[in-house]
Amino acid sequence: MQKRKYSVIVFDLGNVLIPFDYNILIKKLDKIKEGLGKHFVDTYFSNYEFHRDYERGNISEDKFIQRMLEILDHTIDGETFCKYFSGIFREDKDVSALLPQLKKKYKLILLSNTNSIHERHGWKHYGFLKQFDDVVLSHKVGAVKPEEKIYRVVEKASGFPSEEHIFIDDIKEYVDAAKKLGWDGIHFKEYKTLAMDLNHRGIV
């Protein structure tokens, strides 16, 4: 059986390269007012389509911040909110250490459902970003995973056929959407299984 040819490795960002934890945000907000953190997170996730529209670039940053400050009863200002909202990330150094090795043989593209606040305050400073040949962000291209459009933007950026892409994401639905377009995909759970999956395919 002929081995599949890979030219492009596409990485998700959140919970793959940078795990995040909303409990960090909850604890910070609870210091301001007891129960505020849970109230915010519960309201935020029960109105997730509003956040999704922000990630899609359909809602301005100012409008998003104003809505979030309303949920928080204006107990903090916009700048503080942006810092708290973005202070939930850390780098998975095992996963990011794979990038320089992979870059020697493959084109690397970052594909993320993200927003302007998280980009600016949360992850823009990470050094591993320089390993990517291209970065495709939902709020800049007007589409979110699992919509077909965002994967096609990646293909246009890479210049390679669909079947030469492999996508690594922690959300199975997004991996499955890529597979429907002819990509290969890995549902990310932890570094150890990712390394095994890549090795199994002859990628590392």
N, C-alpha and C positions, 0 to 999 in steps of 0.2 A: 504493500500500500504506500502510495506516494505521500510524503509529509507535506503538510500545508505550508505555504509560503507566507511569512509575515514580514511586512515592511513598516507598519505603524503600530505602536503601542499607545493606547489611549487610557489615561488615568483619570479617575474621579479624584476629587480633592477631599471633601469632608468625610470623615470616618474611614478614609483609606490612607492618605498622606498626613492628614491632620484630624485625629479624633477630637470630638467635641463633647462637652458635658454641660447641659443646661442647669444642673445643680449648682454650678459655680455662680451662675447668674441669680438663681433663687436665693442663695445664701447672702449675696451682696444686697439684694433688694430687701430681704428680711431684716437686715441690720438697720434699714431706714424705717421700716414699719413692719411689725409682725404680721405674717400672712401675705404680705405684698408680693413676694416671689411666686408663690403658688397661684395667687390670683392672676398675676401677669401671664405666667406660662399657660395656665388653663384657658384663659381668654385668647391668648395668642394662637394656640393650637386649635381651638374651636372655631376660629376665624381664619384658618390657614389659607383659604383662597385669596385673602387680601395680601398675605405675604407672598403667595405664589405670583400674583399680579405684579408685585414689586420686583420679584426675581426675574419676571419676564420683561421688565422695563416699561410696563404699562402705567405704573404709578411712580410719581417723583419721590425722591429721597425726602424732601421736605414734608410731603403729604404723609408718607409712611411714619416719619418721626412724630409728627403732630398726633397721629392716631395712637401711637404707642404711648406718648406722654399722657394722653387722655385716659388710657387704661390704667396708667400709674398715678392718676389724680394729680399730675404735675408735681410730684414729690421730688423729682430731679429735673435738671435741664437737659436740653438736646445733646450737648457735648458729652455729659456724663452718661446719658443713655447709650450713645454710640460706643463708648469705652466698655461699659458693662455688657452690652449686647454682643460685643466682639471679643470679650475676654474669656471665651469658653473653649478656645482651641489649644492644642499642643501638637508638636511634631512627633510622628512615629518614625524615629530615626532608622529603624531596621528597614522600613519600606523605602524611605527617601534615599537610603544608601544604595539601593538597587539602580537608581536612575543613571549615575555616571557610567555604570557597567553596561546598561541597556543602550545608552546613547551611542556607544561605539558602533553598534550594528543596526539600530532602528531609529526611525523618526519618532520622537516623543511629543504627544499632544495632551494638554490638560483640558478636561471637559467637566465643567461644574455648573450646577444650579446654585447660583450665589447672588449676592446683591452688593451694591456700591459701598454700604457701611462695613460689611464683613471684609470686603476686599481691602478697603483703605485702613481700617483699624484692626482687623483680625489676622490677615495672613500675607499681606503684600511684602512684608519684611523677610519672609523665609528664603534662605539662600538656595534651596533646592529648585526654586522656580526658574533659575537661569539654565537648568538642564533641559527645559522644554523648548522645542522648536516653534511651537505655537500654543496659544492659550485661547480657548473658546469658552466664554462666560455667558450664561443665560441672559443676564440683564443687558448685555451689549449686542446680542444677536436677535432678541425678541422672541425667544423660544426656550422651552424647558424640556429636560428629559421627562418622560419618554417620547416626546413629540418627534416625528421624523425629521423635521426641519433642522434641528440642532445637530443631528448626526450627519446630515448632508453638508452642513457648514464645515464640520471636521474633515469630511472627504474632500471638499473643495480646497481646504487649507493644506491637506497632505499631498494631494495630487495622485494618490494611489487608488486602485480599485477597492470596492467594498470588502471583498473577501480577503484582502491583505491587512485588514485592521483587526486588532484584538482589544477589547474593552474590559477594564477592571473597575468594578463598582460594588459598593456594599449593599446596594438595593437591587434585588433580583429582577424586579420589573424593568429596570433600566437596562440591565444586561440582556434580558429577553428581547427588548425592543431593538437593540443593536443586532442581535442574532437574526431577527426577522429581515433585516436589511442585508444579510449575508456576512456580517462580521462574525468573528469568534468572540467569546466572552468568558470572563471568570467572575463568579460571584465571590467577592472578597469577604473573608471572615476574620482572618488573622495572617500575620506575616508568614508563619511556618507553612500553612497550606498554600498560600500564594506562591512561595518559593517552589514548592512541590509541583504545583500546577504549571508554572513556567518551565520548570525542568522537564516535566513530562512531555511538553510540546517542543522541547529542544531549543527553547528560547534562551535559557541561562544554563 
